[in-house]
Amino acid sequence: MLQDLKIRGLGSPSKLAIRDGALGFWVALEEEFKETRVQKCWVHKTANVLDKLPKRVQAHAKKLVHDIYMAPTRVDVCNNSASNEANERMWFNASNSYNGL
């Protein structure tokens, strides 16, 4: 499919492609359009993170992840609620309970 797009005249590749779970497509994209950057879909990324956390913290964690990806800059991420001490403890404790520590 990607080779066909090039043949049909797709002169310059996209600067960014958002990926989900179709792994074969991403291997082909890298081969055909090496300069295209890839980012995992935030819906899938969030679901993967929440799946690893205890149910009791998932709603709060979902809000924090949303705050992170909606922040306009990295500086804003560092200044938002996801980086305060109480939330850092929540992430640490949740990850330790997942790891069996």
URFENZI-V423573 format. One record per helix or strand of 3 or more residues. SS is the DSSP state (hx for helix, st for strand). FROM is the first residue (numbers start at 1). TO is the last residue. Records with the same first field share a line. If there is no record, write none. Layout:
BEGIN
SS: FROM-TO + FROM-TO
END
This chain:
BEGIN
hx: 2-7 + 23-32 + 42-51 + 55-70 + 74-79 + 81-83 + 85-98
st: 16-19 + 37-40
END
